[in-house]
Amino acid sequence: MIRPPYSYREDPDVPLFDDSRPLFIFDNICVLCSGGVNFLMKQDRKGAIAFTSAQGPLGSALYRHYEMAIDETYLFLADGRAYGMSEGYFQLAKRLGGMWRLTLVARLVPRPLRDAIYRMIARNRYRWFGKTQACAQLTPEQRARLL
């Protein structure tokens, strides 16, 4: 379901949060996902992106609002819109800027193929990469950046 920008602001089940920065919502039990967030935080030296766990109150409320399952994709909120799978990574790359914009060339690959590869990895991520304690891959400084 496509929702209008900032529709979560009208949803009483979504806690209020500072949405002035894009928000990356990730599975904090997944080693691949937590490791990815660790990497993203290192790349985002200016703190332009906010992060939160899909298992926390804000993350789980946003997943419900967008009628998505944690097992399907992460969520990336930017300018009040929700993105996931390959498109979410392109939106993230645009906001990180610099050399990350070069990854936008991957948009030449048809979206159904990009998303099929994403779904295969998402479906197998626990088996291939394992599970971890919540945010165990993050440093204390990185954990402090979580909403």
C-alpha positions as CSV (number, residue, x, y, z in Angstrom):
1,M,0.0,0.0,0.0
2,I,1.4,3.4,-1.0
3,R,0.8,6.0,1.7
4,P,1.1,9.8,1.3
5,P,4.2,11.4,2.7
6,Y,4.3,11.7,6.5
7,S,1.1,9.6,6.9
8,Y,2.6,8.1,10.1
9,R,2.2,11.5,11.8
10,E,-1.6,10.9,11.7
11,D,-1.3,7.4,13.1
12,P,-1.8,7.4,16.9
13,D,0.0,4.1,17.2
14,V,3.3,5.6,15.9
15,P,5.3,7.3,18.6
16,L,6.3,10.9,17.9
17,F,9.9,11.2,16.7
18,D,12.2,13.7,15.1
19,D,11.7,13.1,11.4
20,S,13.9,16.0,10.3
21,R,16.5,13.4,9.3
22,P,16.0,10.2,7.2
23,L,15.4,7.2,9.4
24,F,16.9,3.7,8.8
25,I,14.9,1.0,10.6
26,F,16.8,-2.4,10.8
27,D,16.5,-5.9,12.3
28,N,18.8,-5.6,15.3
29,I,18.8,-9.4,15.8
30,C,20.4,-10.1,12.4
31,V,24.2,-10.1,12.3
32,L,24.2,-8.9,8.7
33,C,21.7,-6.1,9.5
34,S,23.5,-4.9,12.6
35,G,26.9,-5.1,10.9
36,G,25.4,-3.1,8.0
37,V,24.2,-0.4,10.4
38,N,27.6,-0.3,12.0
39,F,29.2,0.2,8.6
40,L,26.6,2.9,7.6
41,M,27.1,4.8,10.8
42,K,30.9,4.9,10.0
43,Q,30.1,6.2,6.6
44,D,27.6,8.8,7.9
45,R,30.2,10.9,9.8
46,K,27.9,13.9,9.9
47,G,25.0,12.0,11.5
48,A,22.6,12.9,8.7
49,I,20.8,9.5,9.1
50,A,18.9,8.4,12.2
51,F,18.7,4.7,13.1
52,T,16.2,2.7,15.1
53,S,15.6,-1.0,15.7
54,A,12.7,-2.7,14.0
55,Q,12.0,-4.6,17.3
56,G,11.7,-1.3,19.3
57,P,8.4,0.6,19.8
58,L,9.0,3.1,17.0
59,G,10.4,0.6,14.5
60,S,7.6,-1.9,15.1
61,A,4.9,0.8,14.9
62,L,6.3,2.0,11.6
63,Y,6.4,-1.5,10.2
64,R,2.7,-2.0,11.2
65,H,1.8,1.4,9.7
66,Y,3.3,0.5,6.4
67,E,1.9,-3.0,6.6
68,M,5.3,-4.6,6.2
69,A,7.0,-7.5,7.9
70,I,10.5,-7.3,9.4
71,D,11.4,-10.5,7.5
72,E,10.6,-8.8,4.2
73,T,12.8,-5.7,4.3
74,Y,14.3,-3.0,6.3
75,L,12.6,0.4,6.2
76,F,14.2,3.7,5.1
77,L,12.1,6.8,5.7
78,A,13.1,9.9,3.9
79,D,11.0,13.1,3.3
80,G,8.1,11.3,4.9
81,R,8.1,8.4,2.4
82,A,9.0,4.7,3.2
83,Y,11.4,2.8,1.0
84,G,12.6,-0.8,1.2
85,M,14.6,-3.4,-0.6
86,S,16.8,-2.1,-3.4
87,E,15.1,1.3,-3.8
88,G,15.7,2.0,-0.1
89,Y,19.4,1.5,-0.6
90,F,19.4,3.9,-3.6
91,Q,17.6,6.5,-1.5
92,L,20.2,6.0,1.3
93,A,23.1,6.4,-1.2
94,K,21.6,9.7,-2.4
95,R,21.5,11.0,1.1
96,L,25.0,9.8,2.0
97,G,26.3,11.5,-1.1
98,G,29.9,11.6,-2.3
99,M,31.1,8.3,-3.7
100,W,27.9,6.6,-2.6
101,R,26.1,8.2,-5.5
102,L,28.1,6.0,-7.9
103,T,26.0,3.0,-6.6
104,L,23.0,4.6,-8.3
105,V,24.3,3.1,-11.6
106,A,22.9,-0.2,-10.3
107,R,19.5,1.2,-11.0
108,L,20.1,0.0,-14.6
109,V,19.4,-3.5,-13.3
110,P,15.7,-4.1,-13.5
111,R,14.0,-3.7,-10.1
112,P,12.3,-7.1,-10.1
113,L,15.7,-8.7,-10.4
114,R,17.3,-6.5,-7.8
115,D,14.5,-7.1,-5.4
116,A,14.5,-10.9,-6.0
117,I,18.1,-11.0,-5.0
118,Y,17.3,-8.9,-2.0
119,R,14.5,-11.2,-1.0
120,M,16.7,-14.3,-1.3
121,I,19.3,-12.8,1.0
122,A,16.6,-11.6,3.5
123,R,15.0,-15.0,3.6
124,N,18.3,-16.7,4.4
125,R,20.1,-14.0,6.5
126,Y,19.8,-15.8,9.8
127,R,21.0,-19.1,8.4
128,W,23.9,-17.6,6.5
129,F,25.0,-14.8,8.9
130,G,23.4,-15.8,12.2
131,K,21.6,-14.0,15.0
132,T,23.1,-11.7,17.7
133,Q,22.0,-10.0,20.9
134,A,20.3,-6.7,20.2
135,C,22.7,-4.3,18.6
136,A,25.8,-6.3,19.7
137,Q,27.6,-5.3,16.5
138,L,27.4,-1.6,17.4
139,T,29.8,0.3,19.6
140,P,28.5,2.2,22.7
141,E,28.8,5.5,20.7
142,Q,26.8,4.0,17.8
143,R,24.1,2.7,20.2
144,A,23.7,6.2,21.5
145,R,22.8,7.3,18.0
146,L,19.7,5.1,18.0
147,L,16.2,6.7,18.3
